[in-house]
Amino acid sequence: MNSWIPYGRQTIEEDDIQEVVNVLRSDWLTTGPMVERFEKALAETVGARFAVTFSSGTAALHGAYFAAGVGPGDEVITSPLTFAATANAAVFLGAKPVFADVQEDTGNLDPAHVRRLLTRRTKVLAPVDYAGHPADLDELRDIARDAGAVVVEDACHALGAVYRGRPVGSLADMTVFSFHPVKHITTGEGGAVTTDNPEFYERLRAFRNHGIIREAAQLTHEPEGPWYYEMQFLGYNYRLSDIASALGYSQLRKLRRFLARRREIAARYDELLRDLPLRLPARRPYVDPAWHLYVIRLNDPLRRRAVVDELHRRGVGVQVHYIPVYRHPFYRERTPGAHCPNAERFYAGSISLPIYPGLSDAEVERVVRALRSLL
């Protein structure tokens, strides 16, 4: 029986473990100096002025929408080809997700369809960098500016990606990252928002800490003493711990190496699969993707279930990303009539192949042999 090859997996090395052990032996376990150190390093890595960490990518999305002013009656235009959290975070705040169709080749939000869906209630455009390929951010920022909306880029797949020579994380009004174990770096669970906007930064920091303000200049009353603070709005306990931040800081130092390996694997798949009856992932000439996922699309979508089942039987843990969000029972009731033809076609034949830094050349060859034997 062949060993199991998952579609994604974390890479944890001895120096990562030592960074965490150092924190465990320190005076700080929750929110302390390592959080600030990780945030500073992340902001520098992506070319942003500020970074605010959260307990998950979902919490980071929630915080970003809140900082953008999303509330009851507002609309957030986003992609259906994403994990449900991108839409859910709008619902948390009483807003309505509006699903725009995707581009046929990249699976990213189609700016032309976004423009047609704008209303007076549009508060946020939330493009998703599907599989690590940045969305068309220049066009989407122009649309948002004309509509008076905020761009919150869901870059949970795209840490380290580059768009027109600029790093993802420095392009949108706010950019959201995830540090789940299958992502480019991990904190176990965790996320972050990067921004250049000081107002967004302050609201994000307070939102992840119960809505609490301590800075004297922002208090509404004279401090009674050094212990004084004010809860000025309803926030959440979305803080990331020093333990998790130590792991993230260590992992961030390896991001370039991790990305290089992902790109090697993607190039190898491109070379070995190009003659099979399937579509390889698209790549726009002005983009350097981060390759969180390597998504092929079968020419015959009706074969997908049989192919996936047989690959699993052979120990190749392929996955499918994603069921269009509006198909879920929760959203069928809340977004009746939502239908995005390109997203449906993209989903119908898609299969995510294994890709992660620890995937060996021999395992890549094994994935290819298995797929080739079936197609």
QUIURHU-V161792 format. One record per backbone hydrogen bond with DSSP energy under -1.0 kcal/mol. NH is the residue of the N-H (numbers start at 1). CO is the residue of the C=O. If there is no record, write none. Layout:
# QUIURHU-V161792
nh=[NH;NH]
co=[CO;CO]
This chain:
# QUIURHU-V161792
nh=[5;17;18;19;20;21;22;23;24;25;26;36;37;38;39;40;41;42;43;44;45;46;48;50;52;54;55;60;61;62;63;64;65;66;67;68;69;70;73;74;75;76;77;78;82;86;88;89;90;91;92;94;95;96;98;100;103;107;110;114;115;116;117;122;123;124;125;126;129;130;132;133;137;140;141;142;143;144;145;146;147;149;150;152;153;154;155;155;158;161;162;163;164;166;168;170;174;175;176;177;179;183;187;189;191;192;193;194;195;201;202;203;204;205;206;207;208;209;210;211;212;213;218;219;228;230;232;235;236;238;238;242;243;245;246;247;248;249;250;251;252;253;254;255;258;259;260;261;262;263;264;265;266;267;268;269;270;271;272;273;276;278;279;287;288;290;292;293;296;297;298;299;303;304;307;308;309;310;311;312;313;314;315;316;317;318;319;325;327;328;332;333;335;338;344;345;346;347;348;351;352;353;355;359;364;365;366;367;368;369;370;371;372;373;375]
co=[315;13;14;15;16;17;18;19;20;21;23;32;33;34;35;36;37;38;39;40;41;42;43;195;193;191;238;56;57;58;59;60;61;62;63;64;66;65;94;71;121;96;124;98;80;83;84;85;87;87;88;91;90;74;76;78;108;103;101;110;111;112;114;119;75;75;150;77;154;128;129;130;135;136;137;138;139;140;141;142;143;144;123;125;174;127;153;176;155;158;288;166;286;163;161;167;151;194;153;192;190;180;179;187;54;177;52;175;50;197;198;199;200;201;202;203;204;206;236;206;209;230;215;216;225;213;211;210;207;208;236;30;29;241;242;243;244;245;246;247;248;249;251;252;254;255;256;257;258;259;260;261;262;263;264;265;266;267;268;269;273;276;297;284;162;132;131;131;351;279;349;277;300;301;303;304;305;306;307;308;309;310;312;311;5;316;352;80;324;325;328;329;331;335;340;341;342;343;344;296;319;294;7;356;360;361;362;363;364;365;366;367;368;369;371]
